[in-house]
Amino acid sequence: MQITIYTGFSKRRNSTKQPTGGSDINCHLKDDTSIMSPVFELEGNNFSITYVKWDDRYYFVDDITSIRNNAIALSCSIDALATFKTAIGSYNCFIERASSQRDQYIIDNAISIEQRVIHADIVTSQLNNFSTTGTYILRVVGKDASSGGISNYAISQAELQSVLSYVFDSGNFPTEISDDIIKTFFNPFQYIVSLLWFPIDISSVVGTSSSIKLGWWEIQGSFKKLSGTGYTDIHQLSAPSNYYNDFRAYDPRYSQYVLHIPGTGAINLDPSLFSIGDIWCETTVDYLTGEANTSIALWSGGVRKGTVATVSGRWGVPITVGQVAGVTGGVVSTIGSIISGIGSGTVAGAIGGISGAVNGIENILSPTPSVMGNTGNRQQLVTKSAYSLSVRNFGSGDIPNDVYGRPLCKNMTIGSLTGFIKCSGASIEVAGDTVERDMIDNYLNTGFYYE
């Protein structure tokens, strides 16, 4: 009988690689040998033979022994992948992993995660109509019956100064504070329901020109009386640059996105959202309470998609208002310096001046005030006045593409791929015996190289 022998040919055991060339040589088949593990006896002392082909089957040479002078025996084992390469190449099955093709958005748990940040980026969007000076929303009780007795005004720092100057000028209330008994009950400050500061320019507030109806009195001027009870701030933020361009860009183990909303704080977002589109933030602010509700949605193709979260915060900073109780008489002489502090245009002067000024007026009619409201975090609204969307990327280990492939998860013909392939549920039909079929199925389902 005749076999083809190959010297110096090497291959992986889980590969379909076939040799070329070779030398045909006569040999004898050892008695009682198996087709799966044959032993060939041939003349000569060629100990460099590594591979054999016999009757359209390929074999690995496992061992070479000298059986007599100038004669050797080749102990071989079947190479089922090379033998049935044609059938394997035409087999269509579910390909779980492959090195020549992949679906980059399928999670690959074969890649390890590093606990170190390798990339960070941020995009920001400034508040609409933002102003460090801001706008004060003054709510007062007055004789204006059209608004149920409570009127709402948007005023600037200068206008607030003029209102306080009026309220705490004894000349404006000659009758009320001339009688010591009436002093006990009279407190013009009690007609102020609330005072909130907002980080927006007063020119953006919608209203009509009006005097201020404070109690039974009227403060003359062209103040802006609110036409509505709030406003809406809308922003669209694109995802910041990401270090990865595959599933890791949308996997929270590798990419973490944080959205900061002014006056509200930070919220973690699911990275997978950014595979759909941009982030859309719509914040509705209530002038009367200072509360802000932000709806976070997706934006893609010029269309707003579904809402992914709703959060609440505060954009209106309460300014403390002194409530007098009891009286010792007289208006303090320091009213001029108090008002000048209120009018300061600096951030620190504005917040400190306003709260300090109103608290400083406590001695006007009474030395023992009670407090309505509390001071909000105006400094945070001024220094963090933009929506910001940031990303942090964590490192990953080496990608085992050449030796383990990447996720593909498609039904495909094996021959359309090259390199490493791992199937799932493969059960191939070949013109071989049961051992060969089981061997091929095992290689296909645990990983092999089509080459």
Kinemage of the C-alpha trace (Angstrom):
@kinemage 1
@onewidth
@group {chain A} dominant
@subgroup {mainchain}
@vectorlist {calphas} color= white
{ca met a 1} P 0.000 0.000 0.000
{ca gln a 2} L 1.011 3.628 -0.399
{ca ile a 3} L 0.842 6.691 1.857
{ca thr a 4} L 1.950 10.322 1.505
{ca ile a 5} L 4.400 11.499 4.107
{ca tyr a 6} L 5.293 15.080 5.087
{ca thr a 7} L 8.377 16.273 6.889
{ca gly a 8} L 8.555 19.564 8.763
{ca phe a 9} L 4.808 20.220 8.465
{ca ser a 10} L 3.337 21.694 11.643
{ca lys a 11} L -0.176 22.706 12.617
{ca arg a 12} L -2.469 23.117 15.593
{ca arg a 13} L -4.474 20.081 16.560
{ca asn a 14} L -7.726 22.111 16.433
{ca ser a 15} L -7.137 23.380 12.891
{ca thr a 16} L -8.434 22.431 9.437
{ca lys a 17} L -5.064 23.252 7.842
{ca gln a 18} L -3.962 20.762 5.178
{ca pro a 19} L -0.398 20.226 3.936
{ca thr a 20} L 0.852 20.633 0.385
{ca gly a 21} L 3.468 18.640 -1.500
{ca gly a 22} L 4.592 15.503 0.309
{ca ser a 23} L 6.212 12.279 -0.879
{ca asp a 24} L 4.441 9.073 -1.782
{ca ile a 25} L 6.007 5.988 -0.237
{ca asn a 26} L 5.214 2.286 -0.020
{ca cys a 27} L 4.511 0.847 3.420
{ca his a 28} L 2.801 -1.941 5.308
{ca leu a 29} L -0.159 -1.548 7.638
{ca lys a 30} L 0.472 -3.165 10.963
{ca asp a 31} L -1.823 -6.059 11.780
{ca asp a 32} L -4.805 -5.392 14.086
{ca thr a 33} L -4.560 -1.611 13.648
{ca ser a 34} L -7.398 0.960 13.718
{ca ile a 35} L -8.378 3.430 11.015
{ca met a 36} L -8.524 6.078 13.743
{ca ser a 37} L -5.040 5.243 15.056
{ca pro a 38} L -3.160 3.302 12.393
{ca val a 39} L 0.478 2.167 12.579
{ca phe a 40} L 2.433 2.233 9.321
{ca glu a 41} L 5.631 0.225 8.827
{ca leu a 42} L 8.069 1.464 6.196
{ca glu a 43} L 11.663 0.971 5.122
{ca gly a 44} L 14.323 3.509 6.058
{ca asn a 45} L 15.197 5.600 9.067
{ca asn a 46} L 13.351 8.871 8.374
{ca phe a 47} L 12.574 10.163 11.840
{ca ser a 48} L 11.554 13.649 10.601
{ca ile a 49} L 8.113 12.593 9.322
{ca thr a 50} L 5.415 14.718 11.068
{ca tyr a 51} L 2.259 14.106 9.049
{ca val a 52} L 0.656 11.421 6.892
{ca lys a 53} L -2.135 11.165 4.337
{ca trp a 54} L -3.717 7.821 3.663
{ca asp a 55} L -6.760 7.066 1.559
{ca asp a 56} L -8.122 10.681 1.724
{ca arg a 57} L -7.625 10.842 5.478
{ca tyr a 58} L -5.045 12.971 7.261
{ca tyr a 59} L -3.128 11.823 10.336
{ca phe a 60} L -0.866 13.305 12.976
{ca val a 61} L 2.329 11.318 13.616
{ca asp a 62} L 2.304 10.716 17.364
{ca asp a 63} L 5.416 8.536 17.614
{ca ile a 64} L 8.135 6.915 15.443
{ca thr a 65} L 9.814 3.697 16.571
{ca ser a 66} L 12.596 1.607 15.093
{ca ile a 67} L 11.272 -1.928 14.575
{ca arg a 68} L 14.378 -3.451 12.979
{ca asn a 69} L 17.439 -2.458 11.067
{ca asn a 70} L 16.482 0.215 8.483
{ca ala a 71} L 12.756 0.012 9.265
{ca ile a 72} L 10.450 2.233 11.324
{ca ala a 73} L 6.841 2.288 12.510
{ca leu a 74} L 4.694 5.473 12.419
{ca ser a 75} L 2.049 5.549 15.175
{ca cys a 76} L -0.650 7.985 13.959
{ca ser a 77} L -3.985 9.482 15.025
{ca ile a 78} L -6.771 10.821 12.832
{ca asp a 79} L -6.905 14.556 12.012
{ca ala a 80} L -10.677 14.819 11.547
{ca leu a 81} L -10.694 18.579 10.940
{ca ala a 82} L -8.301 18.391 7.996
{ca thr a 83} L -9.899 15.214 6.663
{ca phe a 84} L -13.403 16.746 6.505
{ca lys a 85} L -12.399 20.366 5.826
{ca thr a 86} L -14.640 20.621 2.744
{ca ala a 87} L -17.738 19.450 4.645
{ca ile a 88} L -16.901 21.734 7.566
{ca gly a 89} L -16.446 24.748 5.259
{ca ser a 90} L -19.903 24.295 3.704
{ca tyr a 91} L -21.615 23.743 7.070
{ca asn a 92} L -24.034 26.507 8.129
{ca cys a 93} L -24.476 26.933 11.866
{ca phe a 94} L -24.639 29.466 14.681
{ca ile a 95} L -21.244 31.158 15.032
{ca glu a 96} L -20.755 32.343 18.596
{ca arg a 97} L -17.261 33.812 18.254
{ca ala a 98} L -14.923 34.500 15.347
{ca ser a 99} L -11.675 36.341 14.746
{ca ser a 100} L -12.399 37.531 11.200
{ca gln a 101} L -15.842 39.050 11.848
{ca arg a 102} L -17.632 40.354 14.921
{ca asp a 103} L -20.594 42.322 16.193
{ca gln a 104} L -18.924 45.147 18.068
{ca tyr a 105} L -21.986 45.882 20.207
{ca ile a 106} L -22.256 42.438 21.817
{ca ile a 107} L -20.752 42.313 25.310
{ca asp a 108} L -17.504 40.346 25.379
{ca asn a 109} L -16.891 38.998 28.869
{ca ala a 110} L -13.535 37.601 27.754
{ca ile a 111} L -12.090 41.120 28.004
{ca ser a 112} L -10.891 42.013 31.494
{ca ile a 113} L -11.598 45.345 33.210
{ca glu a 114} L -8.963 47.618 34.704
{ca gln a 115} L -9.696 49.736 37.760
{ca arg a 116} L -8.113 52.861 36.339
{ca val a 117} L -9.501 55.761 34.354
{ca ile a 118} L -7.810 56.101 30.968
{ca his a 119} L -10.006 58.772 29.389
{ca ala a 120} L -12.401 61.525 30.455
{ca asp a 121} L -14.339 64.179 28.572
{ca ile a 122} L -17.186 66.618 29.202
{ca val a 123} L -19.707 68.675 27.250
{ca thr a 124} L -21.549 71.629 28.762
{ca ser a 125} L -24.538 73.820 27.971
{ca gln a 126} L -24.962 77.131 29.797
{ca leu a 127} L -28.299 78.008 31.357
{ca asn a 128} L -30.476 80.047 29.019
{ca asn a 129} L -30.583 83.746 29.929
{ca phe a 130} L -28.135 83.125 32.771
{ca ser a 131} L -27.151 86.077 34.973
{ca thr a 132} L -24.929 86.237 38.052
{ca thr a 133} L -26.943 89.246 39.199
{ca gly a 134} L -30.138 87.323 38.651
{ca thr a 135} L -33.757 88.196 39.267
{ca tyr a 136} L -35.725 88.438 42.517
{ca ile a 137} L -39.295 87.200 42.604
{ca leu a 138} L -41.158 89.194 45.241
{ca arg a 139} L -44.565 87.997 46.411
{ca val a 140} L -46.571 90.488 48.443
{ca val a 141} L -50.013 90.788 49.986
{ca gly a 142} L -51.796 93.861 48.683
{ca lys a 143} L -55.059 95.434 47.732
{ca asp a 144} L -54.898 94.124 44.179
{ca ala a 145} L -58.095 92.053 44.079
{ca ser a 146} L -57.383 90.809 40.546
{ca ser a 147} L -54.793 88.327 41.821
{ca gly a 148} L -56.557 87.171 44.953
{ca gly a 149} L -54.703 89.547 47.229
{ca ile a 150} L -51.203 88.192 46.400
{ca ser a 151} L -49.169 89.792 43.654
{ca asn a 152} L -45.929 88.496 42.138
{ca tyr a 153} L -43.194 90.769 40.825
{ca ala a 154} L -39.871 90.214 39.094
{ca ile a 155} L -37.423 92.854 40.298
{ca ser a 156} L -33.744 93.604 39.928
{ca gln a 157} L -31.267 94.244 42.737
{ca ala a 158} L -31.691 97.989 42.290
{ca glu a 159} L -35.473 97.667 42.415
{ca leu a 160} L -35.256 95.492 45.506
{ca gln a 161} L -33.206 98.228 47.109
{ca ser a 162} L -35.874 100.797 46.311
{ca val a 163} L -38.639 98.553 47.714
{ca leu a 164} L -36.767 97.993 50.970
{ca ser a 165} L -35.956 101.682 51.181
{ca tyr a 166} L -39.663 102.432 50.908
{ca val a 167} L -40.744 99.778 53.411
{ca phe a 168} L -38.287 100.883 56.056
{ca asp a 169} L -38.648 104.619 55.638
{ca ser a 170} L -40.769 105.878 58.552
{ca gly a 171} L -41.751 108.904 56.454
{ca asn a 172} L -43.888 106.646 54.284
{ca phe a 173} L -45.994 105.567 57.265
{ca pro a 174} L -46.442 108.789 59.342
{ca thr a 175} L -49.829 107.828 60.694
{ca glu a 176} L -49.078 104.195 61.469
{ca ile a 177} L -45.880 104.672 63.487
{ca ser a 178} L -46.840 107.913 65.230
{ca asp a 179} L -48.974 106.127 67.750
{ca asp a 180} L -47.036 103.943 70.170
{ca ile a 181} L -49.965 101.563 70.611
{ca ile a 182} L -50.370 101.018 66.868
{ca lys a 183} L -46.617 100.386 66.590
{ca thr a 184} L -47.181 97.170 68.480
{ca phe a 185} L -49.280 95.819 65.628
{ca phe a 186} L -47.852 97.562 62.602
{ca asn a 187} L -45.165 95.802 60.605
{ca pro a 188} L -44.961 96.626 56.867
{ca phe a 189} L -42.665 93.653 56.384
{ca gln a 190} L -45.465 91.217 57.139
{ca tyr a 191} L -46.971 91.944 53.738
{ca ile a 192} L -43.994 90.263 52.012
{ca val a 193} L -44.995 86.633 51.462
{ca ser a 194} L -41.682 85.414 50.040
{ca leu a 195} L -38.531 86.546 48.281
{ca leu a 196} L -36.682 84.197 45.910
{ca trp a 197} L -33.587 84.758 43.778
{ca phe a 198} L -33.240 83.084 40.366
{ca pro a 199} L -30.079 82.908 38.195
{ca ile a 200} L -31.741 84.409 35.108
{ca asp a 201} L -31.661 87.834 33.521
{ca ile a 202} L -34.719 89.911 34.367
{ca ser a 203} L -35.171 90.829 30.703
{ca ser a 204} L -36.177 87.214 29.987
{ca val a 205} L -39.014 87.291 32.528
{ca val a 206} L -42.417 87.907 30.989
{ca gly a 207} L -44.520 90.512 32.754
{ca thr a 208} L -46.307 93.846 32.583
{ca ser a 209} L -45.254 97.169 34.018
{ca ser a 210} L -46.915 97.931 37.331
{ca ser a 211} L -46.547 99.598 40.691
{ca ile a 212} L -46.242 97.312 43.733
{ca lys a 213} L -49.352 96.915 45.883
{ca leu a 214} L -47.939 96.329 49.380
{ca gly a 215} L -50.681 95.946 51.983
{ca trp a 216} L -52.785 99.082 51.862
{ca trp a 217} L -50.022 101.074 50.227
{ca glu a 218} L -48.658 101.405 46.741
{ca ile a 219} L -44.979 101.674 45.816
{ca gln a 220} L -44.827 103.728 42.653
{ca gly a 221} L -42.587 102.598 39.817
{ca ser a 222} L -42.379 100.513 36.643
{ca phe a 223} L -41.938 97.108 38.239
{ca lys a 224} L -42.502 93.905 36.272
{ca lys a 225} L -45.615 92.094 37.418
{ca leu a 226} L -45.446 88.405 36.443
{ca ser a 227} L -47.670 87.243 33.603
{ca gly a 228} L -46.974 83.559 34.342
{ca thr a 229} L -45.836 81.379 37.216
{ca gly a 230} L -42.680 79.914 35.707
{ca tyr a 231} L -40.455 79.229 32.733
{ca thr a 232} L -38.897 76.309 30.864
{ca asp a 233} L -35.189 75.766 30.179
{ca ile a 234} L -34.363 73.285 27.372
{ca his a 235} L -30.970 71.827 26.457
{ca gln a 236} L -29.715 69.138 24.094
{ca leu a 237} L -26.387 67.539 24.968
{ca ser a 238} L -24.473 65.249 22.642
{ca ala a 239} L -22.438 62.475 24.170
{ca pro a 240} L -18.848 63.502 24.951
{ca ser a 241} L -16.026 61.689 23.165
{ca asn a 242} L -15.603 58.084 24.246
{ca tyr a 243} L -12.352 56.137 24.247
{ca tyr a 244} L -14.067 53.017 22.883
{ca asn a 245} L -15.917 52.338 19.634
{ca asp a 246} L -17.487 49.014 20.564
{ca phe a 247} L -19.717 47.605 23.304
{ca arg a 248} L -17.428 49.101 25.954
{ca ala a 249} L -18.744 52.559 25.049
{ca tyr a 250} L -22.161 51.445 26.335
{ca asp a 251} L -21.113 49.124 29.158
{ca pro a 252} L -21.134 50.760 32.651
{ca arg a 253} L -18.111 48.671 33.609
{ca tyr a 254} L -16.030 50.547 31.050
{ca ser a 255} L -17.923 53.826 30.530
{ca gln a 256} L -19.663 55.912 33.168
{ca tyr a 257} L -21.791 58.927 32.256
{ca val a 258} L -22.805 61.592 34.770
{ca leu a 259} L -25.275 64.385 34.026
{ca his a 260} L -25.099 67.504 36.218
{ca ile a 261} L -28.220 69.662 36.334
{ca pro a 262} L -27.896 73.144 37.850
{ca gly a 263} L -29.751 73.512 41.110
{ca thr a 264} L -30.438 69.780 41.200
{ca gly a 265} L -27.190 67.841 41.287
{ca ala a 266} L -25.670 64.892 39.477
{ca ile a 267} L -27.384 61.789 38.122
{ca asn a 268} L -25.759 58.667 36.687
{ca leu a 269} L -27.049 57.711 33.245
{ca asp a 270} L -27.110 54.297 31.630
{ca pro a 271} L -24.363 54.332 28.940
{ca ser a 272} L -26.538 52.254 26.620
{ca leu a 273} L -28.775 55.308 26.148
{ca phe a 274} L -26.105 56.904 23.986
{ca ser a 275} L -26.437 54.175 21.380
{ca ile a 276} L -29.816 55.734 20.563
{ca gly a 277} L -29.093 59.458 20.463
{ca asp a 278} L -28.376 62.612 22.424
{ca ile a 279} L -29.687 63.640 25.834
{ca trp a 280} L -32.545 66.143 26.042
{ca cys a 281} L -33.126 68.055 29.287
{ca glu a 282} L -36.306 70.052 29.822
{ca thr a 283} L -36.487 71.865 33.145
{ca thr a 284} L -39.695 73.521 34.290
{ca val a 285} L -39.102 76.146 36.979
{ca asp a 286} L -41.809 77.474 39.296
{ca tyr a 287} L -41.349 81.170 40.136
{ca leu a 288} L -43.561 80.928 43.172
{ca thr a 289} L -41.894 78.003 44.958
{ca gly a 290} L -38.452 77.949 43.359
{ca glu a 291} L -38.885 74.249 42.596
{ca ala a 292} L -37.448 72.850 39.356
{ca asn a 293} L -38.449 69.583 37.698
{ca thr a 294} L -36.199 68.207 34.969
{ca ser a 295} L -37.338 65.646 32.434
{ca ile a 296} L -34.429 63.741 30.876
{ca ala a 297} L -35.233 62.224 27.504
{ca leu a 298} L -33.513 60.936 24.363
{ca trp a 299} L -33.203 62.949 21.163
{ca ser a 300} L -32.562 61.322 17.807
{ca gly a 301} L -33.197 62.354 14.219
{ca gly a 302} L -34.791 65.626 15.274
{ca val a 303} L -37.383 63.799 17.367
{ca arg a 304} L -37.676 63.552 21.121
{ca lys a 305} L -37.768 59.933 22.232
{ca gly a 306} L -38.946 58.409 25.500
{ca thr a 307} L -38.267 59.931 28.913
{ca val a 308} L -35.577 58.082 30.852
{ca ala a 309} L -35.691 59.962 34.172
{ca thr a 310} L -37.349 62.814 36.031
{ca val a 311} L -35.548 64.649 38.844
{ca ser a 312} L -36.382 67.569 41.109
{ca gly a 313} L -34.280 70.416 42.414
{ca arg a 314} L -34.424 74.065 43.395
{ca trp a 315} L -33.517 76.998 41.173
{ca gly a 316} L -35.098 79.635 43.374
{ca val a 317} L -32.906 80.588 46.343
{ca pro a 318} L -34.986 81.665 49.362
{ca ile a 319} L -33.833 84.962 50.851
{ca thr a 320} L -34.428 85.205 54.619
{ca val a 321} L -37.084 87.697 55.611
{ca gly a 322} L -37.271 89.101 59.139
{ca gln a 323} L -40.689 88.935 60.773
{ca val a 324} L -41.012 91.455 63.610
{ca ala a 325} L -42.844 90.688 66.867
{ca gly a 326} L -43.062 93.454 69.475
{ca val a 327} L -41.646 96.967 69.248
{ca thr a 328} L -39.259 99.363 70.965
{ca gly a 329} L -39.868 102.141 68.480
{ca gly a 330} L -38.021 104.003 65.820
{ca val a 331} L -36.321 103.259 62.516
{ca val a 332} L -32.638 102.403 62.805
{ca ser a 333} L -30.176 104.925 61.506
{ca thr a 334} L -28.175 102.329 59.579
{ca ile a 335} L -30.782 101.849 56.839
{ca gly a 336} L -28.569 103.613 54.273
{ca ser a 337} L -25.615 101.255 54.701
{ca ile a 338} L -27.914 98.237 54.715
{ca ile a 339} L -29.468 99.178 51.428
{ca ser a 340} L -26.096 99.853 49.804
{ca gly a 341} L -25.010 96.363 50.740
{ca ile a 342} L -28.095 94.950 49.061
{ca gly a 343} L -27.261 96.686 45.835
{ca ser a 344} L -23.803 95.137 45.519
{ca gly a 345} L -23.234 93.640 42.094
{ca thr a 346} L -20.714 91.029 43.207
{ca val a 347} L -21.775 87.455 43.825
{ca ala a 348} L -20.506 87.380 47.378
{ca gly a 349} L -21.881 90.849 48.085
{ca ala a 350} L -25.233 89.996 46.574
{ca ile a 351} L -25.882 86.864 48.569
{ca gly a 352} L -24.308 88.083 51.750
{ca gly a 353} L -25.735 91.573 51.333
{ca ile a 354} L -29.299 90.484 50.743
{ca ser a 355} L -29.600 87.959 53.544
{ca gly a 356} L -27.557 90.113 55.857
{ca ala a 357} L -29.551 93.232 55.012
{ca val a 358} L -32.928 91.715 55.644
{ca asn a 359} L -31.744 90.177 58.895
{ca gly a 360} L -30.087 93.484 59.779
{ca ile a 361} L -33.412 95.300 59.661
{ca glu a 362} L -34.646 93.423 62.703
{ca asn a 363} L -34.165 96.464 64.930
{ca ile a 364} L -36.455 98.704 62.896
{ca leu a 365} L -39.571 97.808 64.841
{ca ser a 366} L -38.551 94.986 67.120
{ca pro a 367} L -35.357 93.512 68.577
{ca thr a 368} L -36.764 89.950 68.494
{ca pro a 369} L -37.430 88.675 64.983
{ca ser a 370} L -38.707 85.320 63.832
{ca val a 371} L -37.507 83.926 60.486
{ca met a 372} L -39.567 82.914 57.461
{ca gly a 373} L -37.684 80.866 54.837
{ca asn a 374} L -33.978 80.092 54.721
{ca thr a 375} L -30.996 80.926 52.594
{ca gly a 376} L -30.508 78.665 49.564
{ca asn a 377} L -27.287 77.756 47.798
{ca arg a 378} L -26.964 80.700 45.442
{ca gln a 379} L -23.222 80.249 45.128
{ca gln a 380} L -23.681 76.795 43.633
{ca leu a 381} L -26.135 78.073 41.055
{ca val a 382} L -23.704 80.796 40.035
{ca thr a 383} L -20.571 78.652 39.864
{ca lys a 384} L -22.296 75.584 38.367
{ca ser a 385} L -24.657 77.335 36.010
{ca ala a 386} L -24.362 74.896 33.116
{ca tyr a 387} L -25.694 71.476 32.335
{ca ser a 388} L -22.731 69.157 32.003
{ca leu a 389} L -22.478 65.622 30.673
{ca ser a 390} L -19.234 63.831 31.451
{ca val a 391} L -17.812 60.412 30.667
{ca arg a 392} L -15.079 58.376 32.334
{ca asn a 393} L -13.599 55.349 30.603
{ca phe a 394} L -11.911 52.533 32.465
{ca gly a 395} L -9.122 50.520 30.886
{ca ser a 396} L -9.392 46.944 29.638
{ca gly a 397} L -7.026 44.042 29.169
{ca asp a 398} L -5.747 42.712 25.856
{ca ile a 399} L -8.371 41.546 23.385
{ca pro a 400} L -7.934 37.784 22.703
{ca asn a 401} L -9.054 38.044 19.090
{ca asp a 402} L -6.457 35.766 17.459
{ca val a 403} L -6.813 32.952 19.975
{ca tyr a 404} L -10.428 33.272 21.070
{ca gly a 405} L -12.142 35.605 18.598
{ca arg a 406} L -14.828 38.185 19.344
{ca pro a 407} L -18.611 37.777 19.685
{ca leu a 408} L -20.438 37.326 16.367
{ca cys a 409} L -23.642 35.417 17.232
{ca lys a 410} L -24.919 34.855 13.698
{ca asn a 411} L -25.972 31.923 11.565
{ca met a 412} L -23.286 31.705 8.906
{ca thr a 413} L -21.411 29.308 6.644
{ca ile a 414} L -18.116 28.398 8.270
{ca gly a 415} L -16.216 28.700 4.990
{ca ser a 416} L -17.076 32.426 4.787
{ca leu a 417} L -14.823 33.029 7.793
{ca thr a 418} L -11.163 32.496 8.566
{ca gly a 419} L -9.116 32.073 11.690
{ca phe a 420} L -10.609 31.192 15.062
{ca ile a 421} L -14.253 30.112 15.123
{ca lys a 422} L -16.444 28.889 17.955
{ca cys a 423} L -19.867 27.495 17.165
{ca ser a 424} L -22.799 26.741 19.411
{ca gly a 425} L -24.934 23.632 19.063
{ca ala a 426} L -23.043 22.380 16.016
{ca ser a 427} L -23.873 18.837 14.874
{ca ile a 428} L -22.360 18.191 11.481
{ca glu a 429} L -23.124 15.424 8.992
{ca val a 430} L -19.997 13.878 7.486
{ca ala a 431} L -19.244 10.637 5.701
{ca gly a 432} L -17.201 9.343 8.600
{ca asp a 433} L -17.709 7.151 11.591
{ca thr a 434} L -19.160 8.140 14.967
{ca val a 435} L -15.774 8.924 16.495
{ca glu a 436} L -14.969 11.361 13.705
{ca arg a 437} L -18.372 13.093 13.900
{ca asp a 438} L -18.135 13.469 17.668
{ca met a 439} L -14.576 14.762 17.349
{ca ile a 440} L -15.580 17.385 14.779
{ca asp a 441} L -18.649 18.513 16.761
{ca asn a 442} L -16.513 18.889 19.871
{ca tyr a 443} L -13.942 21.037 18.049
{ca leu a 444} L -16.632 23.198 16.440
{ca asn a 445} L -18.379 23.856 19.752
{ca thr a 446} L -15.244 24.470 21.812
{ca gly a 447} L -13.295 26.459 19.227
{ca phe a 448} L -11.105 25.653 16.221
{ca tyr a 449} L -9.187 27.372 13.426
{ca tyr a 450} L -10.503 27.355 9.896
{ca glu a 451} L -7.441 27.763 7.723
